[in-house]
Amino acid sequence: MLKDVDPIVFWGSAALIAAFVAWGLLGPTSLATVMGSSLGWVIGNFGWVFVLIAFSVLALCIFLVIHPWGRLRLGPDDSRPDFGTFSWVSMMFAAGLGAGLLFYGIAEPVSHWSSPPHGLAEPESEAAALVALRYTYFHWGFNGWAMYAVMGGAMAYFSFRKGLPVLVSSTFTPVLGPDASTKPLGRLVDALAIVATLFGTATALGLNGLQLNSGLNYLLDVPKSDAVAVTIIVVVTLLFVVSATSGVEKGINFLANLGAFATIGLFVFFLVVGGSTVLVISQGIESIGNYVLQVLPMSLQTGVGDEQWMAGWTIFYWAWWVSWAPFVGMFVARISRGRTIREFIVGVVAAPTGFGFLWFAVVGGTGIELQRSGRADIVGSLSTPELVLFTALDVLPLPVLSSALCVVLIALFFISGADAASVVMATMASRGSLRPSKFVVIVLGLLMGGIACAMLLVGGLTALQQAAVLGSVPFTFVLVGVAWCWIKALREETAGGASPAVVVKERAGTGGAA
């Protein structure tokens, strides 16, 4: 039952998280106090690190795309991708973005429009709408996906090209040696990856639970409370455990494709019936252009004088992306064998971000126009962001049908994202086994749901955000180490004056042995 499991990594991380969940359930007030004071210290002393990392990973991705190293394949030189491009992008999209689009799709742009960051525009003005969309793209765009690309690209490189286990610790072989995953430091790295993933995905599950509760309240008059949200999380946790134990190809691929098609349908719905199509499209095009031109200088803003806004938005997002990096990184690594480094980075950073641009431009732009025209009180529901989507749908055509679709879509993303996370964490705890024990999958899946439930009881949305930030802090150092080790390995592979193109040609001539 526990074949291939690393007992120290699995039981160590599971015990730590179980203790945290027990603390949240038995002493929520005590945990809330400790988390609040810890977060204040992290933001005050560590916030700049998140800003610097978000800039650095994007710069590294640009460098790898331009550099000849981009021609190297993530696998033997004669290998080719296992998945078609649409399925590949769909699975990345569902695992790394998914339900967040529904939770923040309208709430974040409208929030920035009503109170522009850093005083960059007059509140609720036309300029504020452009600023609002630009900062929404910023939080959901290139920087976050660059973290996934660096983590996933390094893991795929060491796994499929160097023949090592699909583990975060394997990326440290340039400094720890070929048996990095069995050394104490390597095992600590894998345990930290599991802990970060548990906190990051639990935050997403908690948001999903709150939003599903709001949707069911709208459709079926189900009471809106923490107890109901916890019940929803328990039920859906059991569903994704069933899905996860059915296998990655059957479960995750099917749910990801279904979720992608449903999301496109909802996007078209907002585009067609939103009521301000021409204005929304023109506003979206201008704001996307502004973001692309300004993303690098925006990435270096530390928000001096506007620390509270930075803590609640930018630093929270960067920490959340970091906490998801080991999970989504391993997941995209597993589905990316045979792609070139350049193809991988462009696909991971640009494809999901491109759809995110369109989504926020249309859905967020529609939300701003609904508020500006007085058709819906979006600003009035910002204090409970899980309600915002349904507040907007209520004034559009076919509100019951569209809200029902959103509830199903949230559940799909909930299940497929958590499904993938539980399998990936089980792989981390099983020395990189691509067929981890179902028992390990179930235990880690239940712990993930447990954290989400505990955080809702501790402090709702605020506690969920605090958990994501605090859980990501140790892993920021791991992410820096992964990037450094990958560059070191790429330099060593092409050492001696041979360009990557020559290396690829020579490998192909010898049968493409890794």
N, C-alpha and C positions, 0 to 999 in steps of 0.2 A: 504493500500500500504506500510506503514511503520510499520507494525505489528512487535513487538519484538525489534525494533531498539532502541538503547541507543542514544538519541539525542546528548548528550554531546560528547560521543566518536565519533560518525559518523560525525556530523556537525563540531566538533572541528578539527578533523584530516583532513577532506575534505577542510575546509576553509584554514587551514595552507598550504596544498599542492597546492590548487588553487592559493593562493597568490604567492607561489614560482614559479609556472608555468607562471603566469602573469608577474612576474619579469623577468623570462628568456626570454619570448617572446617580452616584451616591452623594457627591458634594459639589453640585453645580455652582453655587455661590463662591466657594473657595477657588474652584478652577477658573471662574470668570475673573476674579481679582488677580490671580497669578498671571493669566494670559494678558490681561489689560496692561499690567505693569511691565511684563516682558516685551510686549509689542512696542510700548513707548520707548524702551531702551533700544530695541532693534531699529526703529525708525530714526531715532536721534543719532545713533552711532554707526548704523550699517546701511542706511538708505542709499547713500552715494554708491555703495558697492553694486546694488541692483542696477542703478543707472549705468554704471560703467560696463557691467557685464552685458546689458542689453545692447549697448553700442558696439562692444567688441565682437560679439558673435556675428552681428550683421556685417561688420567690416571683414571678418574672417571669411564669411560666405561669399562676399563679393570677390575677395582675393582668390578663393578656390575656383570660382567659376571662370575667372580671367586666366588663371595660371594653367600651364600645360598639365599639371597634376589632374586637372578636371577630366582628362581623357582616360584615366585609369578606371577599370571596372571594379565594382563591389562584388568580387568573385573572380574565378579564373577568367583569363582573357577571352575565352571562347564562350563564356556564359551569356545567357540572354534572359530578360525578365520573365518571371513566372506568372505575373498577372497583367491583364490588359490595362491600358492607361486609365480608362474610366473607372474600373473597379479599384485600381491602385489609388486614384485620387479620392474616390468615394470613401474608402476605408480610412485614409488619412483624415479626411474631412470629418467623418463621424467620430473618430477617436479623439481628435484634437480640437474640434471647434463645436460641432453639433449643437447641443442644447443651449450653449452660451449665447448663440445668435438669437434664440427665442426669448431668453431672459433679458438680455441687454439691448436687443435690436432697436427698440423704441426708447426704452428708459434712459440709456446713456446719451444718445444725441440730444434728447429733449432736456436732460439735466444740464448738459454743457451749454445748450442754447439759452436756457433760462438763467444760468450763472456761468459765464464763460471763464475758462481757466486762465490764471495769471493776468486777469484784467485785459485780455487781448481785444475785446469788443464790447459794445454797449449791449447789455442783456436784452434778449428777444428781438434783436435787429437782424437785418439780412447778413451783415458781416458775422454776427454771432452764429448764424446757421452754418456758414462755411467753416468757422473755427470749430464748432461742435462736431461736424462730420470729420474734419481733419484729425481731431484728437481721438475720435472713436476709431478711425482707421489705424491710428498710431498704436492704440492699445491692443488691437486685434490683428495687426499687420505683420510687416517683415521681421521686426525684432523678435517677437515671440516665436514665429515659425523658424527663425534662424537658430534659436536654442534647440529646437527639435532636430533641425538639419545637422547641426554639429554633433549632438549626442547620437542621433541615429546613423549618420554617415560614418562616424568613428566605430560604432558597434558593428555595422555591416562590413566595414573594411577589415577589421580584425577577425571577425567571425568567418566571412565567406572568402576573403582573400588570403588570410593567414591560417585558417583552419582552427580557430579557437572557439570556445563556447560563446554563445550569444549572451554575454554578461557585461555589465558596466565595468567590472574589475578587469576584464580582458583587454580593455583599452589602455590599461596601465602596464602592459607587458614591456614597453620600452624602458621603464624604470624598475619594474619589479621582477622582470624575467618571464619566460613562457608559462610558468606555473603561477601566475599572479592571482588567479581566482582561488587558489588553495592557501595563500599566505594570509596572515592575520589582517594586514592592511587591506588586502583585496576583499576579504570577507566582510570587513567593516564597511567598505565602499558599497558592496551589494546590499548590506543591511540598511545603510542610509538611503539607498535608492528605493527600497521597499517602503521605508517609513515616509519618505517624501511623497511617494506615489499614493500611499494610503491617505495622507492628509490632503493632497491636491484633489484626488478624485472624490474624496468624501465631501469636500466643499462643493463640488459640482453636483453630487447627489443631493446634498441639502438644498441647493438652489432649485433643482428639479422637483424635489418633494414639495417645496413651498409653492412653486408655480403650478404643479399638478393639482394641489389643493385648491388654488385659486380658480383653475379651470373647471374643476368639478363643482366648486361652489357656484360658478356662473351657470353651468349647464344643468346641474342636478340639485342645486341648493344644499350641497354637502357642507356642513359647518366648517368654518375656517379657523383652525387652531393648531398649535404645536402638536397636540396629541394626534390629530388627524394626519398631519404631515408625517409624523413618525410612523403611523400605521401604513401610510402609502409607501414610505421608504422600505419598511419591512417586507411588504408584499412584493414590490418591484425587485428588492434584493434577492428574494427567493426565485423570482422569474429569471434574473440574469445569471444566477448560479446554475439554473437548469440549462440556460443557453450556453454558458461558458463550458459546461461539461460535455456539450455536444460536439465540440471541436471548432477550431478557429475558422477553417474553410467553410463549414456548413453554417455555423451560427453567425459569426461576425460578418462574413461576406454578404450573406442574405440580408441581414438587418441594415447593414451600411448602405447597400444599393437601394433598399426600400426607403430608407430615411432620406437619401439623396434625391430620389424622384419626388417624394412628398415635399421636401424643402423647395425644390424648383417650382412645384405647383403652387405653394404658398407665396413664393416670390412673385410669380406671374399674377396671382390674385391681387396683391398689393399694387403692382405696377398698373394693372388694368382698371381696378375699381377705386384706387386711392383718391381720385378726384383732382389731382394736380400733376398729371403725368409729365407734361412738358417742363413745368417748373422744377419738378423733382429731378428729372434727368439732367437738365442743364446745370442745376445746382450740384448734382452728384459729380458730373464731369469736371467742373471747376474745382471742387474740393479734392477729388482724386489727384488732379494735376498738382494742386498745392501740396498735398501730402508727399507725393513722389519727389518733388523738388526740395522739400524741407525736412525729410525724414532724418537725415544725418544730424543737422543742427538741433532738431527737436530731441534726438536721442541723447544729447549732451546737456539738456536742461536739468538742473537739480532743484528748481522751484524755490530758490531762496526768497523768503518773504511770503510764500504760499505753501508752507510745509504741510498744513492740514489737508489741502486738496491733493498734494502729491502723495501723501500717505494713504488717502482713501481711494485714489484712482491709480496713478502710474506705478507707484511702488507695489501696491497690492497686485496689480496685473503682472508686473515683472516677477514677483515672488510666486504667483500662481503658475505662470509659465514655467519657471524653474522647477517647481514641485511636480509638474506634469512631464518634464523633460525625460526622466528615465523611463517612464511608461510609454509615452508616445514615441520616444527615440527608439526603444527596443521594438515597439510594434512596427514602425515604419522600416526599421532595419530588417525585420523578419520578412516583410513583403516586398523588399527592394533588391533582392539578389539579382545580379546580372546587369544592373543599370550602371552607367558611368557616374563618377562623382559629380560631374557637371550636370548631367541629366537629373540626378537625384536631388541636388541642391536647388536647381531651378524648379523642379516639380514640387518639392516640399515647401519651399519658401513662397513661390509665386502662385501656384495653382489654387490652393485653398484661400490664400490672401485675396486673389483676384475675385473669387466669388464673394468673399467677405466685403470687398469694396462695393460690389453691386448690391449686396443685401442691405448694408447699412445706408447706402445712398438712397435706395428706394424705400425700404421699410422705415428707417430713421427719418428720412426726408418727409415721408408721408405723415409720420407722427408729429413732426414740427408743424406741418401745414394744418393738420387737424386741430392742433392747439391754437395756432395763429388765427385760424378762421373762426374759432369758437365752437366748432362742432363737437369737440371732446375736451374734457378737463384732464389732460395728461399730466400737467404739472401738479395738480391736486392729488394724484395717485403716486407721485414719486417717492413718498415716504414708505410706501409698500410696493417696491418695484416689481414684485411677482404679479401684481394686478395690472400693470401698465399695458401689456399686450392685449388683454381681454377688454380693457377700457377702450382701446382703439378699435378693436374688432366689433365692438358693440354698436358703433355708429356707421359701420360699413355694411354693404349688402350681404345678405345671408349670414348674419352673425352667429347663429347657432351652428350651422354647418362648418364655418371656418374655425370657430372655437373648438368644435369637436375634432377637426383635423389637427389643430395645434396640440390638443391633449394627447392624441395618438402619437403625434410626432415627438413630443417631449418624452413620452414613455419609450418610444423607439430609440431615441438618442440616449436616454437614461440607461436602457438595457444594453445597447450595443457598446457604449463607452465603458460602462462598468464591467461588462462581459470581457472586453479586451483587456481592461486593467487587471482583472483578477487572474486571467491566464498569464499575462506578462509578469505579474508579481510572483506567481507560482513558478515561472521559468527562472526568475532571479533566485528563488529559494531552492531551486533544484539543479544547481550547477549548469544552467543553460539548457536543460533538456527541453526539446521542442514538444514533448508529450508529457507535461508534468502530471504528477499524481492528482487525481480528482479531489482527494481529501484536502490537499494543500490549496487547490483552487477554491474549494468551498470555505475553508477556514479564513483565508485572506479576504474573500468576498464578503463573508459575514462581518469581519472586523471593519471593512470599509463602510458597510451600512451602519455598523455600531458607532463609528466616529460621527457620521452624519447625524444620527439620532441624538447622540450626546451633545453635539454642538447646538442643535436646535433647542434643546432643553436648557443649555448654559446661557445662550444669548441670541439665538436666531441668526439672522443674516450677519450681524456684527461678529459673532463668535466664529461663524464659518470663515469669514475673511481673515480673522486673526489666526485661525488654525492653518490656513494656507500659507500665510507669511511666515509664521514661526516654524512650520514643518519644512520650509524650503531653505532656511538659513544654513544648516550644515551642508546641504547639497550644492550650494553655490561654489564652495571650494572644490568639490568633485568635478563640477562642470568646467571650471578653469583647468584642472588637471587633465581632463579628457581632451580638451582642445590642444593643449601643449603636447600631449603624448601623440596625438594623431599627426600633428605637423612634424614631430620628430621622426615618426615612422615613415611618413611620405618622403622626407629628406633622405632617410637611410635607403629606401627602396630605389631612389633615383640617384644615389651617390655615384661618384666616379665619373661624372661628366655626361652620363647618358640621360637624354631627355625622356620623359614619360612616353612619348610616342615611340622611341626606339625600344624602351622596355616592353611596351605592349606588343610591338612587332616581334621581338625576340621570344617572348612568352608564347605567342601564337605559333611560332615556328617549332616550338618544343612541345606542342600538344596542350598548351594552356595550363600546365600544372600550377596549382597555387603554391 
